[in-house]
């Protein structure tokens, strides 16, 4: 039996102790709910008639008997998002798979699913973070009918999966199976895409060339193939035992993908009270499962967005996780994957080289994952070292590779890219934030330079084009927090800052906004809390102040005397233009209610956490 790493044990015990009261209250509520719901016998004849009015006669007859599982489907399908386009046909596949087991399935409801790739740099991006909590509320509506014995969640991208997990946690007495759609096939190589983006930023190629490169990269149905938040979500679902093993990165519209959807449905039915393997979501969503998810995030160099989302998801399950837990684990979890933007490979290359199954095997062997967890396929995370295959049309799971098939993409724990994980928490007199170091070269992680201040990413782009940033500088983009404007991703800043770094300038970014899983080679201290609009330290920085960032040690400070710093008054910004247009006025209650990023940037205050 493998001995657990002391660092893993320390953080796990701390989280369990911190969460003891709220977790016990949560589990007690889930047990009470599970003992009485779902039970369609509680519904009146009128209730039931409404619930199955559109079903076929055979489906009505099955539901009336009350002795077969009825599965609720919550789908994020729309045909604009490439990642969610494949879900169009999933409900029919799921219903057929349920029918083959003598069960039924119904689409319980749909959730919003917006694309950060479409809204980057646009006003609509200011709705992105809030869409996560909106999605969680949609789950509440979808499952409120008390008709279902288990739920299947169809979602992939940035805020969709976290929102679905929050919703699933609040219906934790139901089994929950997450069903991925898979990544699109590989397109334009990532190195070439990055080159053309930078050349466009410098004015060396025109918009037609840029659009063609982007179209060649994002070219078909399926998830984008770089390792951003969408694919980090898929990793998380496997490391937490909510997907079928090896299912995250199987391409859509293939026989194997369809077979996995069929099997996910039947597994959901097996997990219900009616079929003898009752495994409610609250049992899977344990403290150890969330710790495993953080380990996966660090080992793969995943999206910085998950430093917010994991906290919010865990709190929905009565678990209190803090940024210090990410930071402490990062010091003991090695970096094992190089997937764009951390390397040039995409997730298809990663999957082919051994993928998540190989990484889970390695991390379990190093004592860096908890094996004693519940998953949707049974007890033990070791089940996720398997991968799926089709043999004569039938799905079977076999042990995955024990060696990396390409160490340029994924490595064993004995030969990591780095002995530490890809994320560090930064502290200092500018507050607390997060920096993703996995894509940042060692020589660029320590910088001291004068501050150049912006209150809009568009102003920074204009200054870059005017040549005003052709120098060593630490760019401060403030008033980008959740209360100010919904905390949009500032991914549009990556190309110009990358150009400045390539010109030999020392450059970094400090912001209370987000940079996402696409954070690149420029050191970026993001999610800075408290945010500037709340009088946070960034609101006191002045043009030309020297700022020191050490991404390795987690230090971030403005080099101003304590006396002068104490005397400064926060700058206030006119944020009125952020509050209307493209639906933003509909989300003003969320801006007023949202808490800090280090608390999950969520509007929810679950009573499990009341003192």
N, C-alpha and C positions, 0 to 999 in steps of 0.2 A: 504493500500500500504506500502510495506516494505521500511524503510529508509536506504539508502546506508551508509555503514561504511565510516567515514571521511577519513580513510587511503586509501580506494579504490578510493574515489572521488579525493583526492589530487594527487595520481599517474596518474589517468586517465586524469585529467585536464592538468597536466604537459606534458604528452605525446601528447595530442591534441594541446597544444600551441606550443610545440617544432616542431610538424609535420605540422603545419598549411599550410605553403607555399608549401611544397612538396606534401602534400596530395591533396590540391586543384589542383595542376598541374597534378597529376596522374589522379584524377577523371575527369578532363577536357579532358585529352587524351582518357580515356576509353569511355567517352560519345561520343566524336567525332568518335572514331573507331566503337562504337556500332551503331551509326546513319548510317554508310555506310557499315558495315560488320557485320556478314557474309551475303552476298547476292549473291547467285549463279547465279543470272541474270547478274552479272558483268562478269562472266566467258564466254569465247568464246566457241563455239561449240566444238572446239578441246580440250579446257581445260576440259570441262565436259565429253567428251568422254573418255579421259584418266582417269578421276576420278572415273567413274563408270563402266569401261570396264569389270571388273571381277564380277560385281553384276548380280543377276538373272534378268530375264525380268521384273518381277513384281517390284523389287527394282528400276530398271532403270526407269520404268514408274512413280513410286512414286516420285523419285528425279526430274524427268523432269517437273512435275506439279508445283514444287516450293512452294507448300502450306502445306507441312508436314515437321516436324522437321527431320533433319538428324543429328544423334548423333555421335560424334567422340570418339572412345575408345583409351585411352593411357594406355598401359599395361606394367607392370614390370614382366610379367610371365617368369620364367624359371623353369626347373624341377629339378635343384640342390638345390635350396633354399626351405626348407620345408614351409616357410611362403608364398611363391609365387607359389608353386606348384598347389594349388587349383584354381588359376586363369586360368588354361588351358581351362576349359570348360565355363568360364564366357562369352567370346564373343558370343558364340552360344546362351546362355541364354539371353543375352542382346539384340541380334538381334531378338529373338523370342518375347521378351517383347515389343520391339519397334514396331514390325510388328503387334502385337495385338492392338496397338493404331493407326495403319495406318501410322506409321513412319518408318524410316530406321536407321540403325546404321552400322558404318564401323570401323574397326581397323585402326586408323589413324597412329599409330606408336608404337614402343616399346622403352623402356628405359633400360639402364644397371641396374642391380640389384645385387650388391655383398653382401656377407655375412661376417660381422665382426667376427662372431663366427668361420668361417673357417680360416680367415686371422689373427686372434689374434696371436701376436708374430712372424708373418711372414712378409717378405718384401712387400707382396701385401697389407698389412694393410696401407701402406703409400699412397695408392691411394684412401682410403676410403672417407676421407673428401672431396677430390676433385670430387668424383663421384656425390656428391649432385649437384654441379653446372653443371656438365656434363649432369645430368638428366634433369635439368631445360632447358638446351639447346636442349635436345631431344624433350621436349614438344614444343619448338619453331618450330622445324622442323616438328613435327607431325601435328601441327595445322596451319601450314603456307599455306595450300592449299586453305583456305577460303571456305571450303565446309560444315562447321558445324555450327549448331545452339546452341549446348551445348556440353560439354565434360564430359565423365566419366573417372575417374582416378583410376586405379587398382594398388595399391601399399600398402606396410605395413612397411617395415623395416627401419633401422636406418637413412640412407641418402635419401631413396627413397621418402618417404612422404614429407620431407622438399623440396626436389628438385621439386617434382610435384606441391607443393603449390607455389613455386617461379614462375614456368612456368605458372600455372593457373592465378596468379596475373597479369602477363604481357599480358594475354589474358582475362583481367578482364571484358570485355564487354560480354563474353560468360558465361552462367550459368555453374557452376562446381559442380559435385557431386562426392564425394570420396566413393569408394566401398571397404570395408574391406573383408578379407578372413577368419579371425577368428583364435583363438588359437587352437593348438593341444590339445587333451585330456590330463589330468594330468598323469604324469609318476612317476619316482622315487621322493619321497619326497625331498624337497629342503634341509632340515636339513641333510639328509643322503648324498646328493650330495656334500654339503659343507664339511662334515666330511671326505669323501673319497678324495676330492681335497687336503685338508690339510695333510692328512696322506700320500698321494703321495709326496707332497712337502717335507715331513720329511723322505721319504724313507721307510715308514712303510708298504706300499702296492706297488705292481708292476704296470707296465703300462697296463697289461691286465685287472686288477681290475679297474683302472681308466677309460679305454676305455669302459668297460661294464657299469660302472655307468653313464658315459656321454651318452651312447647309450640308456640306460633306461630312461634318462631324456629327450633327444631329439629323439623321437621314431617314429614320423609319420608326415604326412602332416599337416601344420598349423604353426602358429607363436609359438616361444618358450614361455613357460608359465610364466617365471619370469618377473618381472616388470622392464625391461630394456628399451632401447630407442624405440624398435619396438612397445611395448605396450603403452609406453608413447605417441608415435605418435597417436595411436588409441584413447587414452583419449583426446588428443588435438583436434582431428577432431570432436569429439562429443561436447566438451566444446565450440568449435568455430562454431558449427552448420553446419558442412560440411558432416557429416554422417547422416544417418537415426537414430532416437533415439534408444538407446539400442542395436545397431547393432555391436558394436566393438568386443565383446567377445562371439559371438555365434560361436560354433565350425563349421569347414568346413564340406562339404559333408553331410549336414543334411537338411531335408525339410525346416526348418526355415531359414537356411542360404540361400537356393535357393530362397525362397519367398522374402527375403530381397533384394537380387540382382535383382529380377524381379521388385520389387517396386521401388528400386533406379533408375532403368532405366526409368520407367514411370514417376517418379517424375522429372527426368532431362528433359523429354519431356514437362511436364507441365510448367516448368520454362522458356521456350523459348518465344521469342516475338510472335511466331505463335500461342501459346496456352494460352495466356491471363494472365499468372502469372509471367511475366518476372522478374527474379531476377538474375542479373549478379553477377559474383563472386566478383567484386569490391565492391559491396554493402554488401556482407557477410563478406568480409575481411576488417572489420572496426577497428578503434582504440579500441573500446569497446570489440570486439571479441578477439583481441589479448590479452587484459588485462584479459578477462575471461580465455583464454588459460593459461596465467601465473598463475592465481589463481588455476586452475586445477593442474598444474604441482606442485605447492607448497603444496597443500592440499593432494595430493597423494604420495608425496615424489618421484617424477619421475626423469627421466634421466637428468644428468648434461649436456648432449649433447644439450638439448633444450635451454640452456642458450646461445648457439651460434646460433642454427637454427632459433629460434623465431626472433632474431634480423635480420637475413638475410631474412626470409620470410616477416617480416613486412616492411623492406626497399623496397622490390619488390612491395609493395602496397602503397608506399609513406609515410610510418609511421616510425618514428625514436624512437626506444626503446633502452634503455641503461641498463647496469647491475644494476645501482642504483634503477631502477624501480623494478627489481626482489627483491633486498635486502629490499626495503621499504615495499613491499607487504608481504614479508616473515615475517615481524614483526607483521602483523595483521591477516594473514591467518593461521588457525590452521591445524595441521597435523591430518588427519582423516583416513588414510589407513595404514595397515601393510601388505604389499605384498612383497615377497622376491625380493631383499635382505634386505628390511626393517623389514620383519617378515618372518614367515615360510610358509604362505599361497601363493598360486599361483593365477593367474588371473581368473582361473575357479572358485576357492573358493570365490574370491572377487566378481565376477559377481553373483554368487549364493547368496551371503550375502546381496545383494542390489545394489552393483556396482555403476556405474557412475550415474545412475538415482537417486539413494538415495543421493549421494554426492551433485549432482546439486540441489536437493530439499533443502538439509540442508544449503548449501552455499547461495542460493537465499533467504532463510528465515532469514539468518543472515546478509543480506545486503552486501554480499561479492562477488556477481556476478551481472553483468548488464543484466537485463531481456530485455531491449529495444534494441534488436539487430535483424538483419535479419538473417534467417537461411534458409536452403534448404527446410524446411517444413513450413515456414511462419514466421511471426513476433513473437518474444518472445522466450527466452531460456527456459521458463517454459515448453515448449513442450518436452524438453529432460528429464523431470521427468517420462515420459512414457516408457514402455517397450513392445516389440513385442511378440505376441503369434499367434499360428495357431488355428483357430476354424473351424472345418470341412474343413480343407485344405485351408482356406482363412486367409490372414494376417490381424490382427487387433492390434491396439495399446491401451493398458490399462494403467491407472495410476500405477506406481510402488509402491513398499513398502514404507510406511512412517516411518518404524522403521528398524534399522539394524537387520538382522537375525543372525548375529554373530559379537559381539563387539570385538572379538579377531582379526577380519579382517578389519572391517570398523565401524566407530563410528559417532555419531551425534556431532554437534558443541557444544552441552552442555557438552560433555564428551570426549574431544579430547585426542589423545595420547600426544600431546604437543600443547601449545597455539600458537606456531609459526610453520611456514612452514619448509620444509625439506632442503632448500638451503640458504646459506649465502654468501655474497660477502666479500672477505678479502682484506685489504689494508695495506700498510706499505712500508718500504724502499726496499722491494723485488718486488714491483709492485702491480698489482691488479689481483685477481683470484677468483675462486669459490670453495666452499667446501660444500659437501652434508653431512648434519648432521643427516638425518633421520634414518640412520642405525648405527650411532656411539653412543655408550653409553655415558651418561653424564660425567662419570669419565675419559673418554679418549679424551675429546674435548679440553683440555688445556694441553699443553706440552712445555717444554723447554729442549733442548738436543743439543749435538754437531752434526754438519752436516757431513754426509757421502755422497760423491759426485760420481755420475755416469753419463756417457754420452751415456749409452745404457741400456735398460732393461735387456739385456742378461748378461751384466757385473754384474748387481745386483744379478741376479739369481745365477751366478757363485760364487759370494762372500757369498751368503747365504749358498750354499752347502758346501763351505769351512769353515763355522763357523765364518766368519769375522764380521757378523752382530749380533752376540749374545750379544747384549748390548742395552742400551738406545740410541736412535739416531733419527735424522730427516733425512730421505733419500731424497737427491736432485737428481732428474733425469732431466737433462737439454739438450738443443739442440733437443727438441722434438716438437717445434712449427711448424705452417703451412709452413713457409718459409724454415725451416731447413730440414724437412723430411715429410711434409704433415700432421703433428700432429696426429700420430697414437694413438689409444687407448692402454693403458698400463695395460690392465686387467690381464695379466699374473703375475703382481706384487702382486695381492690380496692374493693368498695363502701364499707365504713366509712371507709377512708382517703380515698376520693374525696369523701365527705360532709364530712369535716374540712377538706379543702382548699377545698371550695365555701363553707364557712362563713367563709373568710378566714384560716384558720390556715396557718402554714408547717409542712409535714409531709413526712416522707420515711420510707422503710423501708430498713433494713440487715439482711441475713439471710444465713445460710449455706445456706438452702433455695433453692427455685426459684420463679419466678413465671410462667414459660411465655410463649408467644406472645401470651397475652391480657393481658400487662402493660399497664397503662393510663396515666392522666395524672399519677399520683403518682410522683415520682422514687424508684427502687428499686435499691439496690446489692445484688445477689444473687450467689449462688454463692461467697460469701466464703470464701477459703482462706488458711491452714489452717482447718478447721472447728472449732467450739467443743469438740466431744467429744474432739478430739485435742489440747486445750490451746491452740487458736488464739486470736488476740487478742480475739475477741468474748467469750470466757469471762472476760476481765479487765475488761470494761466494768461500771461501777456506775451504778445509778439516779441520774439528775441530771447525769452527766458531759456536758459540752458536746461535740457532734460537729459537724464541718464537712464538708459534701459539696458539691463542685463537679463536677457531671456533665459540664460542658463541657470542663474541663481534665483530668478524670480524677483528682481529688484527693479522698481520704477519710481523715480522721484524727480521733482523739479528742484534745481539747484538754487534755491532762494532761501535767505536766512529765515529762521523761525519767526523772528520779530516782524519782518516785512510780510511774510506769508500770513501771519495772524491779522495784520492790519488790512489786508486786501478785502474788498467787497466782491461778491460774485457778480459777474456780468449777466445781465438778463437779455434774452432774445425775444424778438417778436415772432411767435410761432403760429399766428393766426392763419397763415396760408396753408398750414398743415391740416387744418380741421375741416376742410370742405373739398368737394370735388372727387370724382371717381369713387363715390360711396364712403369717403372717409368720415363724413358727418354721421353716418350710421354707427360708427364705432367709437364715438366720443365717450359713451359710458365705460367702454373697456379701457380707454386711455386714463380715465379718472380712477379706475379700480385696480389697475395692474400693479403688481409689486416689482421688486428689483430683480434683475437677471440672476443674481446669486440665490434668489428664492424661487426661481423658475419662471419669472416674468409672466405670471399667470394671474387671472382675475379670480381664481377659485380660492376660497377659504374653507376647506373641508372641516366639518365640525370635529373630525377625528383629532384636530390639532388645537382645539380650544383648551385653554389652561383650566 
